[in-house]
């Protein structure tokens, strides 16, 4: 007989990552890195393009959370399907 805590530790905590989820995760990470780089380069962009230099930061500030929300929703759905024993 196995102790319940050992059985719990052997249970996978997340669904296997599908190609779609991996693609979404990589895009989300890329958007976050691009946003960080754009914020660091904001003084240079504003010097080069004036008030329009903040445009890329604004677009990425909107895109990263929107894509992140769709990724985390899909990831949660796959995790729940895996926990119930179904394929994601």
JOWOTA-V593353 format. One line per field, one symbol per residue. phi: phi as a letter, one per 40 degrees, with the letter a starting at -180 (. if undefined). A space follows every 50 residues. Layout:
phi->???
This chain:
phi->.ccdcccccccccacccccccccccccccccccccccccccdccccccbg ccccddccccccccccccccccccccccccccccgccc
